[in-house]
Amino acid sequence: MNARTEQKFLKRANAKFELSQNPDHERLLHLKLDEAALAAFLEDAKDVDVQNLEYVPFMRFHLAQALTERMGGGFDETLRNLVKDRHHGGFTVGLQGLSTEPSDYVKFGTAIGHILGPGNHDSMSGTYYARFLVKHTDESDSYLRQAYRLFTMHTDGTFVSEATDWLLMMKFEERNAIGGESRFLHLDDWTERDGFVNNPLGSKPFLYKAPGSKNVGEVVERPVFFHGEFGLSISFIDQFVQPRNLSEAAYLRALSESMEASSGTRTVRLPVGDLVVLNNAFYVHGRAPFQKHEQLHRELMRQRGMFAR
């Protein structure tokens, strides 16, 4: 970590976690948790039923509090500061091999996410998180599950009116998977950014409409670039934005191609049992294509939500 990071995220007394640089991304930090404390959290959560988490929102915060208490040393404040800090804006962390149970993955991810704030309703799954497979064959109507093509750079929550401040992705299982790395681009690392920001279309509201699989009927208008709590921010996904004319379509295509080609884009490996959290205001994310394999299998969990206010 650089001197600025060390100064800002000094380890506190009784902290049961350590911060280090993520090996694949110079902005993201990685948290290593004390194994005894993490095992104690899993024991605390043993009798919490996943269906109970789905039905009772305050139980999600109960797990967040349990993990915070086990990790000590301002763990909750550290996570919030990392995601809100413009220089970093995210982190990786995992269960460190202590469990391979999907229910423990849901509970751990729920605890991490709800330290940041309440999870959004995920219309695709009907609850606050979604588990989905990426495999050899797929008939979906979006790139999310299509393994062999580039999942282009985007932000989440573009086609819903509910705020989406943070995004969490956790890897549950993986077999016969070569490629498919996560791709992240921080707005401040995109050298061609200002040309698109200063274009009159950069601040003009665009129409977003989701396909049928998302189970979202509303139509949302929002600009690509805006200034918010974290400074210059972006909201964009090429699949669901609806240009009104040729000039809008040309702008959106050039913007998407520029992000894909940016030298600031990093591929990040995520081991099974690990998760990544990103600030959805100033990161765009995507996925590299997989190499073809008939037994390809990857299962992920997605959570996204708002910062606690």
LOMI-131422 format. One record per atom (N, C-alpha, C, O): x negated, y negated, z negated; residue in three letters. Coordinates in steps of 0.001 Angstrom, whole numbers, plus 500000, padded with zeros to 6 digits. Layout:
! residues N
XYZala...
! end
This chain:
! residues 309
499157501195500000met500000500000500000met499126498760500000met498018498773499464met499633497672500612asn498855496446500611asn498994495717499282asn499814496085498440asn498180494673499103ala498147493959497825ala499492493323497497ala499909493291496340ala500168492816498535arg501472492182498321arg502477493180497749arg503218492873496816arg502486494376498327thr503411495409497862thr503080495836496439thr503974495963495601thr501798496058496164glu501396496467494819glu501789495422493787glu502202495764492680glu501660494147494148gln502014493067493237gln503513493050492965gln503937492832491830gln504323493281494010lys505767493153493883lys506412494358493232lys507417494225492534lys505837495549493455phe506450496771492947phe505517497463491954phe505198498644492095phe505094496710490961leu504245497271489920leu504975498372489165leu506162498250488863leu504259499443488866lys504864500549488125lys505131500119486685lys504254499572486017lys506342500371486220arg506723499977484864arg506470501115483882arg506271502267484265arg506485500751482612ala506331501751481562ala507470502758481650ala508611502401481947ala507144504023481386asn508122505116481359asn508702505450482727asn509695506174482808asn508110504945483797ala508601505278485129ala508226506714485473ala507080507125485292ala509190507464485966lys508972508865486348lys508930508995487875lys509421509972488440lys508342508008488521phe508225508021489974phe507014507197490383phe506548506337489636phe506510507475491592glu505376506742492135glu505683506314493567glu506398507005494292glu505141505178493960leu505320504644495305leu504028504797496102leu502932504581495585leu504179505173497369ser503041505229498277ser503510504849499674ser504710504731499919ser502570504659500585gln502909504313501958gln503477505525502682gln502921506619502587gln504573505345503400asn505041506419504259asn503986506660505339asn503525505700505956asn503590507908505586pro502485508153506526pro502797507790507977pro501878507639508782pro504086507646508324asp504462507392509714asp504910505960509981asp505112505584511135asp505068505157508935his505611503809509135his504974502856508129his505038503073506919his504355501789508656glu503616500873507790glu504515500022506901glu504031499433505934glu505802499941507198arg506712499156506360arg507408500003505294arg507617499542504172arg507761501218505639leu508514502061504714leu507612502602503609leu506455502945503852leu508153502674502397leu507448503295501283leu508066504660500987leu509227504915501306leu507268505526500372his507741506851499974his507707506963498460his506736506560497819his508767507510497895leu508825507722496450leu508574509183496129leu509250510062496664leu507616509448495269lys507401510777494718lys507968510780493310lys507575509969492472lys508893511695493053leu509577511738491775leu508934512769490854leu508437513799491311leu508948512489489573asp508456513437488584asp509323514697488646asp510546514614488532asp508697515861488827glu509467517080489067glu510318517481487870glu511436517967488042glu509807517285486669ala510592517636485482ala511821516747485372ala512909517216485038ala511639515451485658ala512774514526485598ala513794514838486690ala515002514751486468ala513293515204487881leu514191515537488983leu514950516830488687leu516144516933488971leu514262517801488122ala514927519052487741ala515988518792486671ala517054519407486682ala515690517881485751ala516669517539484713ala517904516879485319ala519023517121484866ala517704516040486349phe518863515449487035phe519715516525487690phe520941516485487590phe519091517481488356leu519852518551488998leu520631519359487961leu521742519815488234leu520056519534486784glu520777520211485704glu521945519356485221glu523031519875484963glu521725518048485098asp522810517138484714asp523985517235485690asp525148517171485294asp523650517393486977ala524667517378488028ala525259518751488316ala526144518876489163ala524787519772487628lys525157521155487941lys526664521390487932lys527189522114488779lys527346520789486993asp528781521035486846asp529649520003487569asp530873520015487438asp529016519115488328val529780518151489121val530105518801490458val529205519169491213val531382518939490744asp531820519586491971asp531793518588493126asp532186517434492959asp531328519032494306val531258518137495453val532635517609495829val532766516444496204val533660518444495735gln535012517966496027gln535426516862495053gln536143515934495426gln534969516968493802asn535245515920492828asn534609514602493259asn535200513537493077asn533408514670493828leu532759513469494352leu533549512880495516leu533657511661495647leu534093513743496349glu534853513272497503glu536153512593497086glu536593511633497719glu536767513102496011tyr538084512597495608tyr538018511447494615tyr538928510619494570tyr536936511382493805val536886510439492682val535666509522492833val534555509928492492val535849508300493335pro534696507440493606pro533812507150492401pro532598507021492559pro534386507041491188phe533509506676490064phe532541507797489710phe531530507550489053phe532835509043490141met531895510130489874met530612509970490686met529557510459490282met530695509297491817arg529494509050492630arg528547508120491869arg527331508309491892arg529106507132491206phe528297506213490399phe527788506900489135phe526731506548488613phe528544507879488649his528078508666487502his526766509368487839his525849509388487019his526669509943489036leu525420510584489448leu524298509566489625leu523145509837489289leu524641508395490153ala523644507333490304ala523066506944488947ala521857506752488815ala523921506828487952gln523462506477486613gln522604507590486011gln521598507315485357gln522999508849486233ala522236509976485702ala520828510015486293ala519861510251485569ala520704509786487591leu519380509785488221leu518553508603487743leu517357508748487490leu519171507440487617thr518477506250487123thr517897506494485730thr516752506135485455thr518690507105484857glu518235507349483485glu517086508360483454glu516155508214482662glu517147509367484298arg516084510371484314arg514765509797484845arg513691510174484376arg514847508888485820met513637508343486438met513051507174485673met511853506913485782met513867506459484894gly513377505379484057gly512642504297484830gly512668504270486060gly511989503412484100gly511075502443484679gly511654501540485746gly510952501148486678gly512941501202485618gly513551500323486611gly513731500974487967gly513606500311488997gly514027502284487977phe514181503017489239phe515255502394490116phe515048502208491315phe516393502072489530asp517491501498490316asp517106500147490914asp517389499873492080asp516463499312490112glu516047498000490601glu514994498135491706glu514998497367492668glu514100499106491565thr513072499334492581thr513694499706493917thr513294499177494954thr514683500626493903leu515328501025495153leu516033499839495805leu515901499620497009leu516769499089495023arg517506497944495586arg516541496909496150arg516767496370497233arg515470496631495420asn514502495645495889asn513809496094497174asn513553495280498062asn513508497389497273leu512851497895498472leu513721497709499704leu513232497294500755leu515004498013499584val515882497944500754val516211496497501099val516427496182502269val516253495620500118lys516576494218500376lys515361493398500786lys515512492314501348lys514168493894500515asp512948493174500836asp512720493185502347asp512651494254502952asp512606492021502952arg512487491916504411arg511239492614504936arg511266493172506033arg510160492595504184his508918493203504654his509051494722504756his508522495328505688his509746495334503817his509879496793503793his511240497229504355his511313497796505445his512292496965503618gly513639497252504092gly514033498710504086gly515040499075504694gly513271499556503416gly513650500960503386gly512614501831502708gly511530501373502347gly512970503112502539phe512086504057501866phe512490505480502228phe513571505715502767phe511603506424501923thr511899507848502003thr511704508468500630thr510900507994499828thr512456509541500370val512377510261499098val513026511615499311val513822511775500237val512703512598498471gly513289513921498673gly513366514737497405gly512953514299496331gly513911515947497556leu514072516865496430leu512816517683496155leu512779518447495190leu511788517533496989gln510460518076496715gln510462519594496522gln509663520132495756gln511373520280497229gly511418521737497172gly512079522321495942gly512066523539495766gly512658521495495082leu513274522003493857leu514618522666494102leu515097523421493255leu515230522399495242ser516490523047495582ser516659523042497095ser516207522131497788ser517321524083497587thr517731524133498986thr519244524248499109thr519761524526500190thr519952524035498008glu521405524128497999glu522021522888498641glu521716521772498223glu522877523056499642pro523511521893500260pro524257521016499260pro524286519796499417pro524864521617498233ser525586520817497239ser524626519914496472ser524985518790496120ser523406520393496210asp522417519547495536asp521954518423496459asp521678517317495995asp521867518695497757tyr521511517651498704tyr522574516544498699tyr522246515358498683tyr523844516947498715val524925515961498686val524850515136497404val524988513913497440val524633515801496280lys524599515098494994lys523418514138494910lys523567513009494444lys522249514581495358phe521066513718495319phe521244512523496250phe520983511386495855phe521682512768497466gly521917511672498399gly522968510705497891gly522842509493498061gly524009511245497264thr525058510404496696thr524501509514495589thr524828508330495512thr523664510086494740ala523062509306493656ala522191508182494205ala522289507042493750ala521342508497495178ile520472507479495767ile521305506373496408ile521064505192496158ile522277506747497227gly523084505747497924gly523859504859496974gly523943503649497182gly524428505452495931his525294504667495041his524525503882493991his525114503099493246his523210504087493926ile522375503122493205ile522385501792493962ile522338500723493354ile522447501870495290leu522478500660496113leu523842499991496101leu523938498764496081leu524898500799496113gly526258500245496135gly527242501260496667gly526853502379497001gly528511500896496752pro529546501853497136pro529407502309498585pro529084501520499473pro529658503597498804gly529628504152500139gly530858503760500935gly531946503606500381gly530678503602502229asn531808503351503120asn532568504642503389asn532015505736503275asn533827504505503743his534591505651504229his534084506018505614his533973505159506489his533777507289505812asp533312507767507109asp534495508408507824asp534899509522507489asp535044507711508801ser536253508185509467ser536036509480510225ser536985510231510449ser534799509754510624met534511510985511356met534735512211510477met535190513250510956met534412512086509179ser534539513226508264ser535744513118507340ser536204514125506803ser536256511910507151gly537381511702506260gly537000511474504818gly537880511400503961gly535706511359504517thr535270511055503155thr534107510068503236thr533952509388504251thr533284509975502183tyr532255508939502143tyr530935509387502769tyr530002508589502860tyr530839510625503193tyr529632511097503867tyr530047512007505021tyr531181512484505077tyr529123512237505927ala529375513147507043ala528196514098507176ala527041513673507143ala528487515386507328arg527485516388507669arg527743516819509111arg528880517109509484arg526692516861509913phe526902517233511298phe525698518002511828phe524573517859511349phe525983518833512847leu524982519689513457leu524509519118514784leu525281518519515534leu523228519315515058val522667519099516388val522181520468516849val521344521088516193val522711520942517991lys522362522280518467lys522252522281519983lys522342521238520630lys522056523470520535his521744523610521964his522875523106522857his522624522425523851his524091523429522517thr525236523009523326thr526106522043522540thr526188522119521314thr526755521131523258asp527593520134522593asp528569519545523597asp528228519342524762asp529784519273523137glu530801518673523990glu531360517389523387glu532491517004523681glu530568516727522544ser531036515510521882ser531054514342522864ser530528514425523974ser531681513243522415asp531811512062523274asp530862510938522877asp531104509777523204asp529784511274522174ser528747510287521871ser527402510992521835ser527337512219521916ser526311510208521711tyr524963510766521729tyr524575511430520410tyr523546512103520345tyr525374511253519361leu524994511683518023leu524564513141517988leu523559513475517360leu525318514018518660arg525045515451518603arg524374515986519869arg524127517188519968arg524081515131520821gln523494515593522075gln521978515661521944gln521293514638521905gln521470516886521876ala520089517107521462ala519052516687522481ala517965516253522101ala519353516800523764tyr518310516721524767tyr518237515384525495tyr517583515268526531tyr518894514403524960arg518760513077525534arg518380512090524437arg518616512337523254arg517805510996524835leu517420509947523900leu518655509369523227leu519591508946523906leu518664509347521904phe519716508669521146phe519222507234520965phe518341506971520147phe519792506322521727thr519248504978521875thr519369504149520601thr520179504438519721thr518532503099520529met518453502248519346met519777501530519077met520422501013519990met520162501513517803his521449500932517431his521468500646515938his520587501078515195his522484499912515513thr522815499797514097thr524117500545513856thr524865500817514795thr524386500875512609asp525635501538512256asp526707500506511912asp526407499344511637asp527958500954511932gly529067500112511498gly529488499041512475gly530196498111512089gly529077499138513734thr529389498077514695thr530876498011515021thr531400496938515318thr531559499153514968phe532952499194515435phe533962499271514297phe535117499632514519phe533535498932513068val534454498837511930val534292497475511273val533217496878511323val535363496987510658ser535309495670510023ser534634495714508662ser534174494681508176ser534562496874508038glu533912497023506737glu532410496787506869glu531784497247507824glu531842496071505911ala530401495785505955ala529593497069505826ala529952497961505057ala528503497160506580thr527572498284506477thr526191497709506214thr525485497315507142thr525812497664504942asp524548497043504544asp523379498013504608asp522279497643505021asp523620499267504196trp522544500253504148trp522989501557504804trp524175501877504872trp521995502290505279leu522211503564505951leu521296504606505320leu520123504333505068leu521830505798505065leu521068506909504491leu521249508130505381leu522372508501505721leu520130508754505756met520158509996506521met519299511025505808met518154510749505448met519863512234505603met519150513296504890met519163514569505728met520187514936506304met518017515237505789lys517912516472506562lys518217517668505667lys517557517881504650lys519231518450506060phe519662519615505290phe518961520901505739phe518549521720504917phe518836521059507058glu518344522327507579glu517793522098508980glu518255521213509701glu516792522911509363glu516209522752510693glu515552524061511119glu514779524661510372glu515882524490512348arg515261525686512925arg515025525450514418arg515852524848515102arg513898525929514901asn513586525870516331asn513695524450516887asn514160524247518009asn513264523480516094ala513388522074516478ala512005521485516751ala511198521306515839ala511753521190518017ile510537520479518409ile510983519159519021ile511809519139519934ile510441518062518520gly510917516742518912gly512044516310517987gly512157516777516853gly512870515408518495gly513995514943517695gly513608514050516534gly514367513926515573gly512430513422516603glu512003512561515493glu512883511314515407glu513390510819516415glu513049510826514197ser513730509551513994ser512864508424514540ser511637508478514453ser513505507406515103arg512808506258515668arg513365504995515020arg514576504775515026arg512490504171514466phe512907502965513758phe512186501748514332phe511002501803514666phe512926500655514436leu512352499381514879leu512848498273513964leu514048498011513890leu511925497627513272his512214496455512450his512286495253513390his511447495104514278his513286494399513192leu513462493244514083leu512200492396514211leu511915491868515286leu511444492262513123asp510265491396513139asp509082492020513873asp508068491358514088asp509206493301514261asp508145493971515013asp508465494057516508asp507718494667517273asp509552493459516909trp510005493488518309trp509544492203518984trp510117491138518755trp508504492301519821thr507851491105520357thr508740490330521321thr508574489117521447thr509674490982522004glu510539490299522965glu511847489816522349glu512742489354523056glu511949489924521053arg513199489607520346arg513717488210520623arg514893488044520944arg512869487206520507asp513351485822520537asp513969485439521874asp514854484585521923asp513517486054522951gly514124485775524237gly515594486172524274gly516404485502524914gly515940487259523589phe517330487697523525phe518112486907522472phe519301486641522649phe517448486534521383val518110485727520349val518506484367520917val519611483889520662val517619483742521683asn517844482386522183asn518736482330523424asn519175481249523818asn519004483458524030asn519955483503525135asn521347483153524597asn521711483641523527asn522137482331525289pro523481481986524802pro524343483206524478pro525216483130523614pro524109484323525156leu524897485526524881leu524505486186523553leu525240487028523037leu523347485802523001gly522898486403521753gly523801486131520579gly523904486948519665gly524469484965520598ser525356484603519489ser526831484674519864ser527695484269519086ser527115485186521051lys528500485286521496lys529111486596521007lys528468487638521127lys530327486585520460pro530941487839520012pro531203488792521179pro531705488394522230pro530849490062520962phe531149491129521911phe532197492052521314phe532325492163520095phe532933492703522175leu533987493621521771leu533395495014521576leu532619495487522405leu533772495677520457tyr533335497049520178tyr534557497945520003tyr535509497597519304tyr534509499100520649lys535589500069520540lys534980501461520503lys534154501805521349lys535388502263519522ala534801503584519323ala535529504644520140ala536707504479520457ala534828505751520489pro535500506860521165pro536375507654520202pro536371507406518996pro537122508607520745gly538091509341519941gly537508510088518770gly538156510194517728gly536277510623518906ser535694511443517839ser535457510659516561ser535341511253515489ser535381509330516653lys535104508514515465lys536349508284514613lys536244507849513466lys537518508570515163asn538775508416514418asn538983506986513912asn539527506771512828asn538541506016514715val538689504601514370val539458503923515503val538995503891516643val540631503383515183gly541461502772516202gly541273501280516361gly541694500710517367gly540641500627515376glu540536499178515428glu539519498728516485glu538599499465516841glu539711497518516967val538782496880517898val538133495710517163val538822494893516554val536811495637517224val536060494657516441val535275493759517381val534737494224518385val535207492471517059glu534354491536517781glu533244491059516858glu533501490659515722glu532011491102517348arg530874490617516558arg529735490242517497arg529587490844518560arg528927489253517115pro527771488893517942pro526635489893517768pro526583490619516775pro525736489928518730val524565490789518608val523656490280517493val523206491063516657val523386488982517476phe522502488400516468phe523279487415515593phe524168486708516066phe522927487387514326phe523550486458513391phe522591486238512221phe521656487011512016phe522837485184511467his522033484895510277his522872485195509046his523985484688508900his522328486025508163gly523042486425506961gly522146486389505750gly521171485639505700gly522482487204504778glu521758487248503503glu520271487533503694glu519444487069502909glu519925488300504739phe518542488727504932phe517869488013506093phe516861488484506620phe518430486872506493gly517867486141507619gly518417486660508937gly519565487098509006gly517601486614509980leu518052487057511294leu518429488532511240leu517651489367510778leu519632488845511719ser520168490198511660ser520728490583513013ser520916489733513883ser520999491889513187ile521472492413514464ile522599493402514237ile522638494101513225ile523516493451515195ser524571494466515212ser524751494888516668ser525173494091517505ser524422496165516965phe524431496583518371phe524449498093518481phe523750498784517740phe525251498608519410ile525133499991519886ile525603500020521325ile526699499560521642ile524771500562522189asp525060500487523625asp526307501275524018asp526984500909524979asp526625502353523292gln527727503228523694gln529107502599523519gln530041502938524245gln529239501686522559phe530574501236522176phe530842499750522419phe531961499279522216phe529804499005522858val530010497593523154val530640497472524540val530262498193525463val531604496558524683gln532417496457525898gln532156495112526596gln532798494116526262gln531222495071527560pro530968493802528263pro532183493387529088pro532924494226529599pro532369492071529205arg533519491521529934arg533196491211531390arg534106491032532200arg531913491146531730asn531535490756533090asn530116491220533384asn529460491821532532asn529645490937534601leu528332491393535034leu527196490791534224leu526227491482533910leu527304489511533881ser526204488860533157ser526069489432531747ser524954489623531261ser527199489709531085glu527132490318529760glu526525491715529839glu525700492087529005glu526937492485530845ala526407493836531003ala524903493808531255ala524169494630530707ala524440492873532077ala523011492772532379ala522215492395531128ala521124492919530905ala522758491486530311tyr522095491093529059tyr521974492287528119tyr520905492538527563tyr523058493013527944leu523064494144527013leu522121495249527476leu521425495859526664leu522098495501528773arg521201496526529285arg519741496123529079arg518929496940528645arg519406494880529386ala518030494421529205ala517618494470527736ala516492494848527415ala518525494090526852leu518249494129525412leu517955495552524958leu516974495797524256leu518811496490525360ser518623497884524961ser517308498428525498ser516572499088524765ser517002498166526760glu515760498663527355glu514534498064526682glu513511498733526543glu514633496810526266ser513515496160525596ser513241496804524234ser512085497027523873ser514302497102523482met514112497756522184met513509499146522358met512620499540521603met513990499887523352glu513471501238523579glu511981501217523921glu511238502117523529glu511553500204524641ala510160500127525090ala509252499396524109ala508048499302524347ala509795498880523023ser509010498040522115ser507851498815521479ser508010499957521050ser506695498175521430ser505533498772520772ser505712498817519257ser504946499485518561ser506727498103518738gly506994498122517305gly507793499321516845gly507931499543515642gly508328500109517786thr509105501294517429thr508186502382516885thr507129502651517456thr508590503004515786arg507814504074515160arg508654505346515082arg509852505286514802arg508024506500515330thr508679507787515095thr508304508261513697thr507137508219513305thr509302508711512954val509116509080511550val509584510515511339val510714510863511682val508717511337510778arg509068512718510461arg509816512761509129arg509465512051508187arg510842513596509063leu511637513739507850leu511733515223507522leu512469515947508193leu511010515696506508pro511086517120506155pro512469517494505631pro513225516632505184pro512791518772505688val514041519261505101val514057518918503613val513071519131502906val515183518387503147gly515317517984501746gly514937516547501478gly515085516067500355gly514438515836502512asp514092514421502377asp515178513560503008asp515946514016503856asp515224512309502577leu516145511339503153leu515421510029503404leu514370509754502825leu516005509231504277val515506507889504548val516646506909504340val517791507197504688val516336505760503775val517297504669503613val516746503452504331val515570503119504188val517605502780505111leu517220501582505847leu518205500458505600leu519392500697505379leu517703499219505638asn518569498048505652asn519157497922507054asn518418497765508026asn520459497990507161asn521136498023508453asn521196496648509123asn521623496538510273asn520773495603508413ala520822494256508995ala519645493987509913ala519801493302510923ala518457494517509583phe517276494167510377phe516471495369510858phe515333495208511301phe517036496559510778tyr516465497734511435tyr517453498262512467tyr518659498291512223tyr516943498674513610val517696499529514523val517041500909514482val515850501036514196val517831501930514771his517307503291514673his517851504139515811his518888503827516395his517140505210516115gly517551506140517148gly516861507476516928gly516318507738515855gly516888508328517966arg516288509657517841arg515672510059519166arg516273509877520224arg514471510606519100ala513819511138520295ala514516512421520743ala515143513091519923ala514422512777522023pro515024514037522487pro514298515250521899pro513110515184521583pro515026516349521760phe514432517626521396phe513931518342522652phe514381518059523763phe513003519262522460gln512685520217523521gln513769521290523545gln514283521684522498gln514111521755524729lys515213522703524849lys514878524041524177lys513793524595524352lys515857524540523398his515743525844522751his517150526321522443his517931525601521821his517478527530522873glu518851528004522723glu519254528200521270glu520442528191520949glu518269528379520385gln518574528534518954gln518283527256518147gln518110527306516929gln518235526147518825leu518042524874518121leu519139524674517083leu520319524896517356leu518731524249515886his519707524009514815his519144522953513871his518081523141513279his519851521864513738arg519507520848512725arg520800520359512091arg521767520051512787arg520808520292510764glu521962519729510065glu521521518504509278glu520528518537508551glu522272517430509435leu521982516169508769leu523186515714507961leu524320516121508213leu522911514862506989met523972514157506271met523770512656506458met522650512149506390met524867511968506694arg524852510510506814arg525712509900505717arg526837510338505475arg525172508895505067gln525962508036504194gln525621506597504552gln524496506309504962gln526562505714504405arg526316504292504633arg527253503505503752arg528334503971503394arg526825502296503403gly527660501546502462gly527247500101502324gly526483499559503122gly527782499498501279met527542498092500972met526647497975499749met526578498894498933met525966496851499623phe525232496591498392phe526225496215497287phe527229495547497535phe525924496655496078ala526782496331494940ala526822494824494751ala525794494148494805ala528014494314494529arg528171492877494337arg528972492612493068arg529218491456492723arg
! end
